Amino acid sequence: MNIMEQLRSITPQDFAQMGVQQVAYVRPSVVNGANVFTIHAADGAQIGIAPTRDIAFAAVKQHELEPVSVQ
């Protein structure tokens, strides 16, 4: 199994335990028909919603987390 296959097989719980508790993931989403950016913890749990990517990143940083964009 190559490294990419190994990474794809990591569960959200395993990933959260790898020391990425200080990271929050921001991704574009549609909520109630509106284009927004959802914020997720390392385990995949949604922890917030923002109207723009910039606001999502600012909110993440205000909580002393490192924002990362995902598609």
C-alpha positions as CSV (number, residue, x, y, z in Angstrom):
1,M,0.0,0.0,0.0
2,N,1.5,3.4,-1.0
3,I,1.4,6.4,1.3
4,M,-1.7,8.0,-0.4
5,E,-3.7,4.8,0.1
6,Q,-2.6,4.7,3.7
7,L,-3.6,8.3,4.3
8,R,-7.0,7.7,2.7
9,S,-7.6,4.8,5.0
10,I,-7.2,6.8,8.2
11,T,-10.4,7.2,10.1
12,P,-11.4,10.7,11.4
13,Q,-10.9,9.5,14.9
14,D,-7.3,8.2,14.1
15,F,-6.6,11.5,12.4
16,A,-7.8,13.6,15.4
17,Q,-5.4,11.6,17.6
18,M,-2.4,12.4,15.4
19,G,-1.9,15.8,17.1
20,V,-4.0,17.8,14.7
21,Q,-6.4,19.1,17.5
22,Q,-5.1,22.6,16.7
23,V,-6.3,22.5,13.1
24,A,-9.8,23.4,11.8
25,Y,-10.9,22.6,8.3
26,V,-12.8,25.1,6.2
27,R,-14.8,24.0,3.2
28,P,-17.4,25.4,0.9
29,S,-20.9,24.1,1.5
30,V,-24.5,24.8,0.8
31,V,-26.8,25.2,3.8
32,N,-30.5,25.9,3.4
33,G,-29.7,26.9,-0.3
34,A,-27.0,29.4,0.7
35,N,-23.4,29.1,-0.3
36,V,-21.4,29.2,3.0
37,F,-18.2,27.9,4.5
38,T,-18.4,25.2,7.1
39,I,-15.8,24.8,9.8
40,H,-14.9,21.3,11.0
41,A,-12.8,19.9,13.8
42,A,-10.1,17.3,13.0
43,D,-12.6,14.5,13.7
44,G,-14.9,15.9,11.0
45,A,-17.5,17.3,13.4
46,Q,-18.9,20.6,12.1
47,I,-18.1,23.3,14.6
48,G,-19.2,26.4,12.7
49,I,-20.6,28.1,9.6
50,A,-19.5,31.4,8.1
51,P,-20.8,33.4,5.1
52,T,-17.3,33.8,3.6
53,R,-14.0,32.0,3.6
54,D,-12.3,35.0,5.1
55,I,-14.7,35.2,8.0
56,A,-14.4,31.4,8.6
57,F,-10.6,31.7,8.7
58,A,-10.8,34.7,11.1
59,A,-13.2,32.8,13.4
60,V,-10.8,29.8,13.4
61,K,-7.8,32.0,14.2
62,Q,-9.8,33.7,17.0
63,H,-10.1,30.3,18.7
64,E,-6.3,29.8,18.4
65,L,-6.6,27.1,15.8
66,E,-4.9,26.8,12.4
67,P,-7.3,27.0,9.4
68,V,-6.9,24.7,6.5
69,S,-9.0,24.8,3.3
70,V,-10.4,21.6,1.9
71,Q,-12.6,21.0,-1.1
